[in-house]
Amino acid sequence: MEQDINLKITDRDGVAHDVLAPTDMAMNLMEVVRSYELAPEGTIGICGGMAMCASCQCYVNSDHELPEMQDDEEAMLSEAFYVKDNSRLGCQIQITPELDGLEVELAPES
């Protein structure tokens, strides 16, 4: 059963984009940002989604319950720039029906 969810993604220029993301393609938030070209090529998902570069860091601005942060994501964020309490790596947020209405803002490029 195909189901798309609505996401609100604010790019690094402060422009908000309402996008549809498929829940049936095992995509993560970083891949959605890349597919909509909301960040310049080569500036997001540099490590390919392995939680090793923090280029997909974003700030979660809605009250959605996200999966618990794993050790590799926590370690990467501890070394990243512009980290806030609501920082997460987009590559570690799987697109699921529960995330409908999720609002995120891309962190500045380091």
The 8 nearest C-alpha neighbors of each residue, nearest first, counted from 0:
[[1, 2, 23, 22, 3, 21, 24, 96],
 [0, 2, 23, 3, 22, 21, 24, 4],
 [3, 1, 22, 21, 0, 4, 23, 96],
 [2, 4, 21, 20, 22, 19, 1, 5],
 [3, 5, 99, 20, 19, 96, 21, 6],
 [6, 4, 19, 100, 99, 18, 20, 17],
 [5, 7, 101, 100, 18, 17, 102, 8],
 [8, 6, 17, 102, 16, 101, 18, 103],
 [7, 9, 103, 16, 15, 104, 102, 6],
 [8, 10, 15, 104, 14, 13, 16, 105],
 [9, 11, 13, 12, 105, 14, 37, 104],
 [10, 12, 13, 105, 107, 106, 9, 38],
 [13, 11, 10, 14, 9, 107, 15, 105],
 [14, 12, 10, 11, 9, 15, 104, 105],
 [13, 15, 9, 10, 12, 16, 11, 8],
 [16, 14, 9, 8, 13, 10, 7, 17],
 [17, 15, 8, 7, 9, 18, 14, 10],
 [18, 16, 7, 6, 8, 15, 5, 19],
 [19, 17, 6, 5, 16, 7, 20, 8],
 [18, 20, 5, 4, 3, 6, 21, 17],
 [19, 21, 3, 4, 5, 18, 22, 31],
 [22, 20, 3, 23, 2, 24, 4, 19],
 [21, 23, 95, 94, 3, 2, 24, 96],
 [22, 24, 21, 25, 1, 2, 0, 26],
 [23, 25, 26, 22, 21, 94, 27, 1],
 [26, 24, 23, 22, 27, 94, 93, 21],
 [27, 25, 24, 94, 93, 30, 28, 31],
 [26, 28, 93, 94, 92, 30, 90, 29],
 [27, 29, 89, 31, 30, 92, 90, 32],
 [28, 30, 89, 90, 32, 31, 27, 55],
 [31, 29, 33, 27, 28, 32, 34, 26],
 [30, 32, 34, 28, 33, 29, 35, 27],
 [33, 31, 29, 37, 35, 30, 34, 36],
 [32, 34, 36, 30, 31, 35, 29, 37],
 [33, 35, 31, 36, 32, 30, 37, 29],
 [34, 36, 32, 33, 37, 31, 18, 38],
 [37, 35, 33, 34, 38, 32, 39, 40],
 [38, 36, 32, 35, 10, 33, 39, 34],
 [37, 39, 36, 40, 42, 43, 10, 33],
 [40, 38, 42, 41, 36, 37, 43, 33],
 [41, 39, 42, 38, 43, 36, 33, 37],
 [40, 42, 43, 45, 39, 44, 38, 54],
 [43, 41, 40, 39, 54, 38, 45, 44],
 [44, 42, 54, 55, 45, 41, 38, 40],
 [43, 45, 47, 46, 55, 48, 54, 29],
 [44, 46, 47, 43, 41, 54, 42, 52],
 [47, 45, 44, 48, 52, 49, 51, 50],
 [48, 46, 44, 45, 49, 90, 50, 51],
 [47, 49, 90, 46, 50, 44, 29, 91],
 [48, 50, 51, 47, 46, 90, 52, 91],
 [51, 49, 72, 48, 52, 71, 53, 75],
 [50, 52, 49, 46, 75, 53, 48, 71],
 [51, 53, 54, 46, 50, 45, 75, 44],
 [54, 52, 56, 55, 79, 88, 75, 51],
 [55, 53, 43, 52, 56, 44, 45, 42],
 [56, 54, 43, 89, 53, 88, 44, 29],
 [57, 55, 88, 53, 106, 54, 87, 89],
 [58, 56, 105, 106, 104, 86, 87, 88],
 [57, 59, 86, 104, 85, 103, 60, 87],
 [58, 60, 103, 85, 61, 102, 57, 86],
 [59, 61, 102, 103, 58, 62, 104, 85],
 [62, 60, 102, 63, 59, 101, 103, 100],
 [61, 63, 64, 60, 59, 101, 102, 65],
 [64, 62, 61, 65, 101, 98, 97, 59],
 [63, 65, 62, 66, 98, 97, 67, 61],
 [66, 64, 63, 67, 92, 98, 68, 62],
 [67, 65, 68, 64, 92, 91, 69, 93],
 [68, 66, 65, 69, 64, 70, 91, 92],
 [67, 69, 72, 73, 66, 70, 87, 91],
 [68, 70, 72, 71, 73, 67, 91, 74],
 [71, 69, 73, 72, 74, 68, 75, 67],
 [72, 70, 74, 73, 69, 75, 50, 51],
 [73, 71, 75, 74, 69, 70, 50, 76],
 [72, 74, 70, 76, 71, 75, 77, 69],
 [75, 73, 71, 77, 72, 76, 70, 78],
 [76, 74, 72, 77, 78, 73, 71, 51],
 [77, 75, 79, 73, 78, 74, 72, 53],
 [76, 78, 74, 75, 79, 73, 82, 80],
 [79, 77, 76, 75, 74, 80, 53, 82],
 [78, 80, 76, 77, 53, 75, 82, 81],
 [79, 81, 82, 109, 78, 76, 107, 108],
 [82, 80, 83, 79, 106, 107, 109, 86],
 [83, 81, 80, 86, 79, 76, 84, 77],
 [84, 82, 86, 85, 81, 58, 87, 57],
 [83, 85, 86, 82, 58, 87, 59, 81],
 [86, 84, 58, 83, 59, 87, 60, 82],
 [87, 85, 58, 83, 57, 84, 82, 59],
 [88, 86, 57, 56, 89, 58, 85, 59],
 [87, 89, 56, 90, 55, 91, 57, 53],
 [88, 90, 29, 28, 55, 91, 92, 56],
 [91, 89, 29, 48, 88, 27, 92, 28],
 [90, 92, 89, 88, 93, 27, 50, 48],
 [93, 91, 27, 89, 28, 90, 94, 88],
 [92, 94, 27, 26, 95, 91, 28, 25],
 [93, 95, 27, 22, 26, 28, 92, 98],
 [94, 96, 22, 97, 98, 93, 99, 4],
 [95, 97, 98, 99, 22, 4, 94, 2],
 [98, 96, 95, 99, 63, 94, 64, 4],
 [99, 97, 101, 96, 95, 100, 63, 94],
 [100, 98, 4, 5, 97, 101, 96, 6],
 [99, 101, 6, 5, 98, 102, 7, 4],
 [102, 100, 6, 98, 99, 61, 7, 63],
 [103, 101, 7, 61, 60, 8, 6, 59],
 [104, 102, 59, 8, 60, 58, 57, 9],
 [103, 105, 9, 58, 57, 8, 10, 106],
 [104, 106, 57, 10, 11, 9, 58, 56],
 [105, 107, 57, 56, 104, 108, 58, 11],
 [108, 106, 11, 109, 105, 81, 56, 80],
 [107, 109, 106, 54, 42, 11, 80, 43],
 [108, 80, 107, 54, 81, 79, 106, 53]]
